[in-house]
Amino acid sequence: MDLDRMIAAKRELWALPVAPPAPRVERHRPLRPGRFTAAVSGRDVGIVVDARSVRLALAYESGGAAGVSVPADEVHLGGGPELVRRVAGAVDVPVLFADVVVDVRQVDMAYACGADAVLVTVRAVDHAELADIVAVADGLGIDALVSTTDEEDVERALDAGAALVGLTHDSSWLRALVPAGVPVVMESEVRDRGDVERVAGLGFTGCVVGPLPGRDPAAAVRGLTGVPTGAGAVR
């Protein structure tokens, strides 16, 4: 399913009237604000791997992954909130709640599942919704990875107060639009160590990569880690 159709499906799902605020659900995982951002803004490029099972999440963690991205949608992405909850209870590395977010209630869900961060796609929401989602995440103490695809998206993300920006392609020009001090994560086009080295040279501080092929997922992650960031390369 393409993104536009998924956005439409999500909006239909979350079209119910917003209920009065409910009491916050107690997390089963300690909240440590800023963990995900720290994991993708260190000396080395932080590798965050798409984990579709607890077994894979544990293997990626043992291989040196900075974090894991867990699909939070059951119908379209093959995951679900329960998978996020189980992974968050099994690993110590930061967990990204990966969904198409169209409603602030999904941020509450990410928090309740034990996620450390939530993926927010600029294209899926209007400006007011984006600002609300980022503010709610900040208020809960979880990071918002605000995903962008073009100049307008980057401008909207920054206007909404994004403190962590994702780019879906390795444009040095778009990367340079993000102010110094705001970490930028590459969300695609990373397949091997050479790709990690390339985006590091462009100033990206983290990468979100898809499920890694091969019979040894821990070794696959190891092959991508240890690449120093080159944050000054595009300034």
C-alpha positions as CSV (number, residue, x, y, z in Angstrom):
1,M,0.0,0.0,0.0
2,D,1.4,3.4,-0.9
3,L,1.7,6.2,1.6
4,D,-1.3,8.2,0.4
5,R,-3.6,5.3,0.7
6,M,-2.3,4.4,4.1
7,I,-2.8,8.0,5.3
8,A,-6.4,7.8,4.1
9,A,-6.9,4.5,5.8
10,K,-5.4,5.8,9.1
11,R,-7.6,8.9,9.0
12,E,-10.7,6.8,8.6
13,L,-9.6,4.6,11.5
14,W,-8.9,7.6,13.8
15,A,-12.0,9.6,12.7
16,L,-13.9,8.9,15.9
17,P,-14.5,12.0,18.0
18,V,-11.7,12.8,20.4
19,A,-12.7,11.7,23.8
20,P,-11.9,13.6,27.0
21,P,-8.3,13.0,28.2
22,A,-7.9,9.7,29.8
23,P,-5.5,9.0,32.7
24,R,-2.0,8.1,31.4
25,V,-1.3,4.4,31.2
26,E,1.6,3.3,33.4
27,R,4.5,2.2,31.4
28,H,6.2,-1.1,32.0
29,R,9.5,0.3,30.7
30,P,11.2,3.2,32.5
31,L,11.0,6.5,30.7
32,R,14.3,8.1,30.0
33,P,13.6,11.3,27.9
34,G,16.0,11.9,25.0
35,R,17.3,8.4,24.7
36,F,16.4,7.9,21.1
37,T,17.8,11.3,20.0
38,A,21.0,10.6,21.9
39,A,21.3,7.2,20.2
40,V,21.3,8.9,16.7
41,S,23.4,11.9,17.5
42,G,26.6,10.5,18.9
43,R,30.2,10.3,17.6
44,D,29.3,7.3,15.4
45,V,26.3,7.1,13.0
46,G,23.5,5.5,15.1
47,I,22.1,2.5,13.3
48,V,18.4,1.9,14.0
49,V,17.1,-1.4,12.5
50,D,13.5,-2.3,11.6
51,A,12.7,-5.2,13.9
52,R,9.6,-7.4,13.1
53,S,10.0,-9.8,16.0
54,V,11.4,-9.9,19.5
55,R,14.0,-12.4,18.3
56,L,15.3,-10.0,15.7
57,A,15.3,-7.0,18.0
58,L,17.5,-8.9,20.5
59,A,19.8,-10.0,17.7
60,Y,20.1,-6.4,16.4
61,E,20.8,-5.1,19.9
62,S,23.5,-7.7,20.5
63,G,25.1,-6.6,17.2
64,G,25.4,-3.0,18.3
65,A,22.3,-1.4,16.9
66,A,21.7,2.0,18.5
67,G,18.0,1.3,18.5
68,V,15.2,-0.6,16.9
69,S,12.2,0.6,14.8
70,V,9.1,-1.5,15.4
71,P,6.1,-1.3,13.0
72,A,3.1,-0.3,15.1
73,D,0.5,-1.1,12.4
74,E,-0.9,-4.6,12.2
75,V,-2.9,-4.3,9.0
76,H,-0.5,-2.5,6.7
77,L,2.9,-3.0,8.2
78,G,2.7,-6.4,9.8
79,G,3.4,-5.3,13.3
80,G,1.1,-3.7,15.9
81,P,1.1,-2.0,19.3
82,E,1.5,-5.3,21.1
83,L,4.7,-6.1,19.2
84,V,6.0,-2.7,20.2
85,R,5.2,-3.5,23.8
86,R,6.9,-6.9,23.7
87,V,10.0,-5.6,22.0
88,A,10.2,-2.6,24.5
89,G,10.0,-5.1,27.3
90,A,12.8,-7.3,25.9
91,V,15.5,-4.8,24.8
92,D,17.4,-2.0,26.5
93,V,18.1,0.0,23.4
94,P,15.7,2.8,22.4
95,V,12.5,1.7,20.6
96,L,10.9,3.7,17.8
97,F,7.1,3.4,17.4
98,A,6.8,3.3,13.6
99,D,3.4,4.1,12.3
100,V,1.6,6.7,10.1
101,V,0.6,9.1,12.8
102,V,-2.5,11.2,12.1
103,D,-3.9,11.7,15.7
104,V,-2.3,12.7,19.0
105,R,-3.9,9.6,20.6
106,Q,-1.3,7.5,18.7
107,V,1.4,9.3,20.6
108,D,-0.3,8.3,23.8
109,M,-0.4,4.7,22.5
110,A,3.4,4.9,21.7
111,Y,4.0,6.1,25.3
112,A,1.9,3.3,26.8
113,C,3.6,0.7,24.7
114,G,7.0,1.7,26.2
115,A,8.4,3.4,23.1
116,D,11.2,5.9,23.4
117,A,10.2,7.7,20.2
118,V,7.5,8.0,17.7
119,L,7.8,8.4,13.9
120,V,5.8,11.4,12.6
121,T,5.4,11.9,8.8
122,V,5.0,15.5,7.9
123,R,3.0,14.6,4.8
124,A,0.3,12.8,6.8
125,V,-0.9,15.8,8.8
126,D,-1.6,19.5,8.5
127,H,0.5,22.1,10.3
128,A,-1.7,22.4,13.4
129,E,-1.8,18.6,13.8
130,L,1.9,18.4,13.4
131,A,2.5,21.0,16.0
132,D,0.1,19.2,18.4
133,I,1.7,15.8,17.8
134,V,5.2,17.1,18.4
135,A,4.1,19.0,21.5
136,V,2.3,16.0,23.0
137,A,5.3,13.8,22.4
138,D,7.5,16.4,24.1
139,G,5.1,16.6,27.0
140,L,5.2,12.9,27.5
141,G,9.0,12.8,27.4
142,I,9.3,10.7,24.2
143,D,11.1,11.9,21.1
144,A,9.4,12.7,17.8
145,L,11.4,11.7,14.7
146,V,9.8,14.0,12.2
147,S,10.0,12.5,8.7
148,T,10.4,14.8,5.7
149,T,10.8,14.4,1.9
150,D,11.3,17.9,0.5
151,E,12.0,21.5,1.3
152,E,8.4,22.3,2.3
153,D,8.4,19.3,4.7
154,V,11.6,20.4,6.3
155,E,10.3,23.9,6.8
156,R,7.1,22.6,8.3
157,A,9.0,20.2,10.6
158,L,11.2,23.0,12.0
159,D,8.2,25.4,12.3
160,A,6.4,22.8,14.4
161,G,9.4,22.6,16.8
162,A,11.0,19.3,15.6
163,A,14.2,18.5,17.5
164,L,15.0,15.4,15.4
165,V,14.5,15.4,11.7
166,G,14.4,12.4,9.3
167,L,15.0,12.6,5.5
168,T,13.8,9.9,3.2
169,H,16.6,10.5,0.6
170,D,20.2,11.6,0.9
171,S,20.0,15.2,-0.4
172,S,22.9,17.2,0.8
173,W,20.9,20.3,-0.1
174,L,17.9,19.4,2.1
175,R,20.3,18.2,4.9
176,A,21.9,21.7,4.8
177,L,18.5,23.3,5.5
178,V,18.4,21.8,9.0
179,P,20.1,24.0,11.5
180,A,23.3,22.9,13.3
181,G,22.4,21.2,16.6
182,V,19.3,19.4,15.2
183,P,20.3,15.8,14.5
184,V,19.3,14.4,11.0
185,V,18.5,10.8,10.4
186,M,18.5,9.0,7.0
187,E,15.4,6.9,6.6
188,S,16.2,5.0,3.4
189,E,18.8,4.2,0.8
190,V,21.1,2.5,3.3
191,R,22.1,-1.0,2.4
192,D,25.7,-1.5,3.3
193,R,28.6,0.1,5.1
194,G,29.5,2.2,2.1
195,D,26.1,3.8,2.2
196,V,26.5,4.6,5.9
197,E,29.9,6.2,5.2
198,R,28.4,8.2,2.4
199,V,25.5,9.7,4.5
200,A,27.9,10.3,7.4
201,G,29.9,12.5,5.0
202,L,26.8,14.4,4.2
203,G,26.3,15.2,7.9
204,F,23.6,12.6,8.9
205,T,24.0,11.4,12.4
206,G,21.8,8.3,12.3
207,C,20.2,5.8,9.9
208,V,17.0,3.8,10.0
209,V,17.5,0.7,7.9
210,G,15.1,-2.0,6.9
211,P,15.2,-5.6,8.1
212,L,18.8,-6.9,7.4
213,P,19.2,-9.9,5.2
214,G,21.2,-13.0,6.1
215,R,21.3,-15.7,8.6
216,D,23.2,-13.7,11.2
217,P,21.4,-10.5,12.0
218,A,23.8,-9.5,14.7
219,A,26.7,-9.7,12.3
220,A,24.8,-7.8,9.7
221,V,24.3,-4.9,12.1
222,R,28.0,-5.1,13.2
223,G,29.0,-4.5,9.6
224,L,27.2,-1.1,9.6
225,T,28.3,0.2,13.0
226,G,31.4,2.2,14.0
227,V,31.2,4.8,11.2
228,P,32.2,8.3,12.6
229,T,29.8,11.1,11.9
230,G,30.8,13.9,9.6
231,A,28.5,16.5,11.0
232,G,30.5,19.4,9.7
233,A,30.7,18.2,6.1
234,V,27.8,20.2,4.7
235,R,28.2,23.4,6.7
